[in-house]
């Protein structure tokens, strides 16, 4: 299930990145139009479109990889502030999450 979730995140980032960088597709579009006007080979337009798609795909994979490289959550430190009202008391939602984590280990 984690794999499907990761792919759906990748697909969403890929489509949004293509939408934000649609101006990079302009050379392929001009070469495609040039095919009908000047008789340029269609392979040049296909090559420019392939470069556009692979560049966006590579950038999206690098960004996804970098987001998975983040470190783990740091451990809670004791409250040493002399001006605070009292010791740190976790919220009930956090206590249940911590108890589940300790139960799994």
CORPEUR-V959650 format. One line per field, one symbol per residue. ss: DSSP state (h for helix, s for strand, l for the rest). psi: psi as a letter, one per 30 degrees, with the letter a starting at -180 (. if undefined). burial: 1 if it has 24 or more other ideal C-beta (glycine too) atoms within 12 Angstrom, else 0. A space follows every 10 residues. Layout:
# CORPEUR-V959650
ss=???
psi=???
burial=???
This chain:
# CORPEUR-V959650
ss=lhhhhhhhhh hhhhhhhhhh lhhhhhhhhh hhhhhhhlll lhhhhhhhhh hhhhhhhhhh hhhhhhhhll llllllllll llllllllll lhhhhhhhhh hhhhl
psi=eeeeeeeeee eeeeeeeeef hffffeeeee eeefeeefgk kfeeeeeeee eeeeeeeeee eeeeeeffgl llkllkkkjg jfflfalkjl leeeeeeeee eeee.
burial=0000000001 0011001000 0000000100 1000000000 0000100110 0100010001 0001000000 0000000000 0000000000 0000000000 00000
